[in-house]
Amino acid sequence: MFDFPPKTAVMICGHGSRDDEAVTEFEQLSVHLRARLPDLDVESGFLEFARPVIRSGLDKLRERGAERILCLPGMLFAAGHVKNDLPSEVNEFAATYPHLDVRFGRELAIDARLLAASAERIDAALDDRIPKSDTLLMVVGRGTNDPDANSNISKVARMLWEGMGFGWCEVSYSGVAFPLVDAGLAHAARLGYKRIVVFPYFLFTGRLVKRIYQWTDEAAAAHPEIEFVKAPYLNDHPLVIETFLDRLVEMETGANLMNCQLCKYREQIIGREAEVGMPQAGHHHHVRGVGTDHDHHHHHGHDHHHGHDHPAHDS
């Protein structure tokens, strides 16, 4: 493993979720990285809902003597959270403590290791009764209002399709982008394949993954002539952990380059021209650390609703 300088610490930055299972799975990421990085101080935190919040984790690392903090986005693709919200959090902290070396990493992005992990998750859900040539692969992304991030799902799907030999492949999204999973499955069912395998290209569970599986069950009930298979999401696959570790090394070696060629904040992308040059300002202040479903059900007796929707970023 890379030899990090003394007093280097790692801050794993997650979005957060109302779903307690999602928070638990995300926290396992810290467990894995601590095991792989025994000489580094590791903390994790969330943008919204779950606790601890990111700033709390950064403060803990500083108080324990960190002089260099590597902030690692726990996210697959670079949409608004990686491009704006997380940099806002990190920059605010770095401006408060200019004597610290605070670095911000890139997202996991499209990576050969993640594709291999995806193929293993999909294969683990299938048997040989129906050949892959008679199977349709449905790859499901979160869905964002950033077409750059949405298009990455199509690339992942195409590479899995060609690499694994499926008869056909479709893409759908859990929210924001079109088509949603229910519409995508309704379309896929008309294409005549004997089996449809639904693969959520997600790191962790949460309301969105559970909704994807619910939509799959509903499609199976509506089309009993087709076998519907729910493939597991990525979670803490060893190749996922390896990719996270590589993103940490990139921050030290200078290879930490995000692909911004089609970023709506920097280029006039069709239909998003008005968003070029928007300021990097976070928008999660009002839900920072408000708690998960467990907190609300057991402490407050009500659910928290905030003024804007995040259907594509639940976990």
C-alpha positions as MATLAB code, in Angstrom:
seq = 'MFDFPPKTAVMICGHGSRDDEAVTEFEQLSVHLRARLPDLDVESGFLEFARPVIRSGLDKLRERGAERILCLPGMLFAAGHVKNDLPSEVNEFAATYPHLDVRFGRELAIDARLLAASAERIDAALDDRIPKSDTLLMVVGRGTNDPDANSNISKVARMLWEGMGFGWCEVSYSGVAFPLVDAGLAHAARLGYKRIVVFPYFLFTGRLVKRIYQWTDEAAAAHPEIEFVKAPYLNDHPLVIETFLDRLVEMETGANLMNCQLCKYREQIIGREAEVGMPQAGHHHHVRGVGTDHDHHHHHGHDHHHGHDHPAHDS';
ca = [
       0.000    0.000    0.000;
       1.092    3.594   -0.563;
       3.253    5.092    2.186;
       1.261    8.126    3.316;
       3.054   11.004    5.095;
       2.843   11.205    8.908;
      -0.270   12.750   10.472;
      -2.381   11.998    7.381;
      -6.068   11.329    8.040;
      -9.002   10.221    5.882;
     -12.488   11.715    5.896;
     -15.083    9.585    4.081;
     -17.894   11.853    2.870;
     -21.311   10.272    2.317;
     -24.606   11.748    1.267;
     -26.620   10.321    4.130;
     -29.983    8.616    4.201;
     -33.146    8.316    6.259;
     -32.690    4.546    5.968;
     -30.795    3.004    8.910;
     -29.605    0.017    6.868;
     -28.031    2.382    4.344;
     -26.173    4.225    7.094;
     -24.934    0.940    8.589;
     -23.638   -0.278    5.230;
     -21.889    3.030    4.592;
     -20.231    2.865    8.003;
     -18.831   -0.545    7.066;
     -16.784    1.287    4.465;
     -14.931    2.985    7.325;
     -14.354   -0.416    8.939;
     -12.784   -1.779    5.753;
     -10.596    1.265    5.184;
      -9.400    1.333    8.794;
      -8.365   -2.296    8.416;
      -6.444   -1.484    5.236;
      -4.977    1.785    6.569;
      -3.905    0.952   10.138;
      -1.514    3.935   10.330;
      -4.117    6.546    9.320;
      -6.886    8.164   11.334;
     -10.220    7.535    9.580;
     -13.580    9.242   10.116;
     -16.826    9.321    8.158;
     -19.726   11.745    7.980;
     -22.790   12.707    5.990;
     -24.156   15.662    4.065;
     -27.694   15.244    5.341;
     -30.064   13.245    7.570;
     -27.615   10.843    9.209;
     -25.084   11.670   11.872;
     -22.253   12.447   12.324;
     -22.186   15.288    9.824;
     -19.070   15.850    7.743;
     -17.909   18.873    9.709;
     -17.981   16.876   12.950;
     -15.712   14.243   11.444;
     -13.303   16.857   10.123;
     -13.157   18.530   13.532;
     -12.417   15.199   15.239;
      -9.522   14.526   12.889;
      -8.124   18.017   13.482;
      -8.460   17.665   17.250;
      -6.612   14.339   17.152;
      -3.641   15.980   15.458;
      -4.177   15.488   11.725;
      -2.096   17.824    9.576;
      -3.195   16.442    6.194;
      -6.814   15.366    5.618;
      -7.835   13.436    2.502;
     -11.565   13.925    1.892;
     -12.933   10.954   -0.026;
     -16.372   11.156   -1.695;
     -18.271    7.940   -1.020;
     -20.151    8.240   -4.301;
     -20.085    6.543   -7.684;
     -20.471    9.491  -10.033;
     -19.867   13.230   -9.994;
     -23.176   15.066  -10.016;
     -24.182   18.020   -7.855;
     -22.976   16.506   -4.580;
     -19.423   15.825   -5.756;
     -19.189   18.928   -7.932;
     -20.763   21.437   -5.532;
     -22.044   20.296   -2.133;
     -19.024   18.380   -0.883;
     -16.482   20.956   -2.139;
     -18.501   23.603   -0.309;
     -18.228   21.650    2.956;
     -14.521   20.929    2.511;
     -13.619   24.454    1.371;
     -15.443   25.988    4.340;
     -13.456   23.831    6.745;
     -10.152   24.437    4.934;
     -10.706   28.202    4.977;
     -11.247   28.065    8.750;
      -7.979   26.148    9.285;
      -5.576   27.334    6.569;
      -2.602   25.652    8.295;
      -4.063   22.228    7.447;
      -3.461   20.475    4.118;
      -7.013   19.525    3.135;
      -7.480   17.644   -0.147;
     -10.637   16.594   -1.955;
     -10.724   13.373   -3.961;
     -12.658   12.394   -7.013;
     -15.631   10.107   -7.305;
     -15.247    6.386   -8.027;
     -16.269    6.998  -11.659;
     -16.244    4.287  -14.314;
     -13.524    1.871  -13.312;
     -12.580   -1.590  -14.552;
     -12.677   -2.919  -10.982;
     -16.223   -1.674  -10.468;
     -17.284   -3.266  -13.749;
     -15.766   -6.562  -12.604;
     -17.548   -6.274   -9.245;
     -20.807   -5.530  -11.064;
     -20.404   -8.608  -13.267;
     -19.845  -10.760  -10.175;
     -22.948   -9.383   -8.474;
     -25.044  -10.037  -11.581;
     -23.666  -13.540  -12.190;
     -24.271  -14.456   -8.546;
     -27.997  -13.813   -9.058;
     -28.344  -15.954  -12.194;
     -28.463  -19.646  -12.954;
     -28.010  -21.576  -16.200;
     -31.646  -22.475  -16.810;
     -32.048  -19.542  -19.187;
     -29.112  -18.514  -21.401;
     -27.846  -14.938  -21.253;
     -28.767  -14.564  -24.905;
     -32.422  -14.839  -23.817;
     -31.903  -12.461  -20.890;
     -32.335   -8.696  -20.786;
     -30.090   -6.732  -18.413;
     -31.653   -3.665  -16.780;
     -29.010   -1.407  -15.228;
     -30.511    1.130  -12.817;
     -28.820    4.376  -11.858;
     -29.804    6.900   -9.200;
     -30.776    9.567  -11.665;
     -29.703   13.196  -11.241;
     -30.305   16.553  -12.879;
     -26.779   16.343  -14.303;
     -26.751   14.686  -17.761;
     -23.021   13.987  -17.438;
     -23.609   11.699  -14.450;
     -26.684   10.110  -16.035;
     -24.780    9.261  -19.196;
     -22.233    7.287  -17.180;
     -24.904    4.701  -16.398;
     -25.386    4.124  -20.115;
     -21.660    3.514  -20.527;
     -21.577    1.088  -17.592;
     -24.601   -0.725  -19.025;
     -23.070   -0.988  -22.495;
     -19.819   -2.407  -21.159;
     -21.629   -4.972  -19.023;
     -23.904   -5.886  -21.936;
     -21.071   -6.528  -24.365;
     -18.761   -8.064  -21.772;
     -21.286  -10.495  -20.309;
     -23.136  -11.476  -23.494;
     -26.715  -10.527  -22.625;
     -29.304  -10.562  -25.378;
     -30.316   -6.955  -24.723;
     -29.744   -4.160  -22.254;
     -31.836   -1.243  -21.009;
     -31.117    1.648  -18.627;
     -33.497    3.225  -16.140;
     -33.286    5.466  -13.078;
     -34.686    5.480   -9.566;
     -35.608    9.162   -9.725;
     -35.265   12.524  -11.482;
     -34.084   11.156  -14.854;
     -36.164    9.325  -17.481;
     -37.163    6.538  -17.705;
     -37.945    5.558  -14.142;
     -37.619    1.884  -13.284;
     -41.331    1.063  -13.502;
     -41.602    2.585  -16.983;
     -38.333    0.968  -18.036;
     -39.481   -2.472  -16.936;
     -42.847   -2.048  -18.653;
     -40.987   -1.276  -21.879;
     -38.492   -4.114  -21.394;
     -41.272   -6.643  -20.842;
     -42.547   -5.990  -24.356;
     -39.257   -6.962  -25.991;
     -39.831  -10.705  -25.726;
     -36.990  -11.869  -23.459;
     -37.523  -14.838  -21.158;
     -35.661  -13.297  -18.248;
     -34.973   -9.759  -17.038;
     -32.234   -9.189  -14.486;
     -32.398   -5.862  -12.642;
     -29.061   -4.570  -11.379;
     -29.050   -1.423   -9.192;
     -25.722    0.287   -9.856;
     -25.613    1.571   -6.288;
     -23.030    1.374   -3.541;
     -25.422    0.826   -0.646;
     -29.031    0.040    0.123;
     -31.603    2.661    1.071;
     -35.057    3.768    0.085;
     -34.091    3.907   -3.572;
     -32.750    0.349   -3.835;
     -35.779   -0.945   -1.943;
     -38.046    0.954   -4.337;
     -36.203   -0.567   -7.313;
     -36.771   -4.061   -5.949;
     -40.425   -3.231   -5.250;
     -40.908   -2.083   -8.838;
     -39.269   -5.344   -9.969;
     -41.715   -7.405   -7.884;
     -44.637   -5.460   -9.347;
     -43.376   -6.078  -12.894;
     -42.994   -9.784  -12.119;
     -46.589   -9.942  -10.899;
     -47.798   -8.192  -14.049;
     -45.757  -10.461  -16.371;
     -45.694  -14.017  -14.956;
     -44.428  -15.334  -18.288;
     -41.091  -13.573  -17.683;
     -38.593  -14.450  -14.959;
     -37.490  -11.326  -13.088;
     -34.244  -11.472  -11.097;
     -33.067   -8.898   -8.542;
     -29.276   -8.706   -8.598;
     -27.514   -7.342   -5.502;
     -25.966   -3.870   -5.528;
     -22.202   -3.302   -5.173;
     -21.988   -2.785   -1.378;
     -18.576   -3.637    0.116;
     -17.302   -5.868   -2.662;
     -13.497   -6.184   -2.308;
     -12.974   -4.497   -5.677;
     -15.047   -1.529   -4.482;
     -12.718   -1.173   -1.480;
      -9.696   -1.377   -3.797;
     -11.107    1.440   -5.906;
     -11.628    3.646   -2.856;
      -8.033    3.012   -1.793;
      -6.820    3.980   -5.235;
      -8.697    7.296   -5.030;
      -6.819    8.038   -1.794;
      -3.471    7.370   -3.446;
      -4.425    9.673   -6.324;
      -4.769   12.572   -3.903;
      -1.139   12.083   -2.833;
       0.360   11.407   -6.252;
      -1.361   14.224   -8.143;
      -3.430   11.965  -10.413;
      -6.665   13.137   -8.780;
      -8.289   14.440  -11.964;
     -12.040   14.595  -12.401;
     -13.317   14.367  -15.975;
     -15.035   17.733  -16.533;
     -15.334   17.649  -20.326;
     -19.128   17.388  -20.203;
     -19.776   19.072  -16.858;
     -22.861   21.296  -17.019;
     -21.193   23.762  -14.626;
     -18.297   24.360  -17.014;
     -19.596   23.720  -20.530;
     -22.761   24.750  -22.337;
     -24.399   21.332  -22.393;
     -27.588   21.105  -24.436;
     -30.553   22.076  -22.286;
     -28.349   23.163  -19.348;
     -26.829   26.332  -20.764;
     -28.073   28.519  -17.914;
     -26.187   26.455  -15.317;
     -22.665   27.242  -16.551;
     -20.633   28.976  -13.847;
     -23.090   28.390  -11.000;
     -21.421   28.998   -7.612;
     -20.223   26.081   -5.494;
     -22.644   26.395   -2.604;
     -24.062   23.538   -0.577;
     -27.825   23.231   -0.110;
     -28.054   20.696    2.727;
     -27.842   23.004    5.729;
     -31.486   22.534    6.723;
     -31.276   18.712    6.857;
     -27.737   18.344    8.147;
     -27.795   15.767   10.953;
     -31.585   15.708   11.363;
     -31.529   11.922   11.799;
     -32.696    8.708   10.119;
     -36.090    7.009   10.153;
     -35.087    5.299   13.408;
     -34.464    8.664   15.077;
     -37.797   10.085   13.973;
     -39.847    7.016   14.755;
     -38.374    6.623   18.229;
     -37.634   10.176   19.297;
     -39.803   12.653   17.453;
     -42.821   10.679   16.367;
     -42.950   12.394   12.983;
     -41.184   12.269    9.639;
     -39.069   15.166    8.484;
     -39.876   16.750    5.162;
     -37.686   19.408    3.675;
     -38.388   21.930    0.999;
     -36.693   20.274   -1.957;
     -36.627   16.701   -3.171;
     -33.648   14.351   -3.261;
     -35.144   11.236   -4.851;
     -31.866   10.450   -6.627;
     -29.542   10.711   -3.626;
     -31.052    8.789   -0.756;
     -28.026    6.850    0.459;
];
